[in-house]
């Protein structure tokens, strides 16, 4: 089975739309993980995989192996804002 590579979502709204489009095809545990990460994007940006998995009621190994692209997509949304926090003169 071939997969088609798509560009990573650039906004939280586009990430939610992407997950929503694919959600019904996910296995139940993947649905739980995706739902938690999309509903808690701030946690997904800064918490450890272990903390995220615990909060979602999943094993950390499952989250780490099954959702790296979803996690990275959420983190990528917030990375520019986190980088701005370290810049001198930042107002955030």
N, C-alpha and C positions, 0 to 999 in steps of 0.2 A: 504494500500500500504506500503510495507516494503522498507526501504532505507538501503543501504549498506554503512557502515562507511569506509572511506578511510583516509589514513594518510594525514596530512596537507602538502601542497606544501612547499618545502624547499628553492626554488629559485624563483626569479621573472619569469624566463622563464617557470618553471614548473607550476607556478600559471597562467600565461597567457595561457599555453596549456590547463590546466584544465578548465578555463573559456571558452576558445575557443571551447572545445569539447562539452560544455553544452549550449553555447550561444543561438543557434537557438531555444532551448526549453524554454528559459526564456520569460516571459511576457515583453511587450515593456518597461515598467518603470524599470524593473529589468535589461534589456539590457542596458538602459541608465546609470544606476548606476554602473553596472559592467564595462562598457566601460570607464566611467570616472575614476573609482578607479584603473583600470589596466593601463590606460594612464597616471595617476598622482600618482605613488606609493609613492613619497616623501610626498605629501600632505596627502595621506592616513595614513602615518606613524606618522604624527605629528599634523594634524589639528583636530578640534573638529568635531563631527558628524554634527552639525549645519553648520559649514563652508563647509564641504564636500557636504552636501545636497544642500546648496545654490549654490555652484559652479557647481553642476551637474544638477541644475534646478529641484530638487526634494524636498519633505517635509522631514524634519529631522526624523519624526516618521517612515516614510516608510523606510528610510535608516537604522535606528536603529533596526527595527523589521524584515526587510527582508534580510539584508545582514551581520549579525554579523559574520558568518564564513568567508566570503570573506574579510571583513575588518580585522578580526583577522589574517587571513592567510597573508595578506599584511604586517601588523604590525609585525608579527612574523619574517618575512624575515629581517626586519631592526633592530629588537630589539638587537641582538648581537652587531651591530655596535654602537648603541646608548649607550649600557652599556659600551663599550670600551672608549667612550668619557669621562666618569667619572673616569676612572682609572688613578692614578698617572703615569706619564711617557708616556701617550698615545700620539702618534704622529698625531692623526687625528684632 
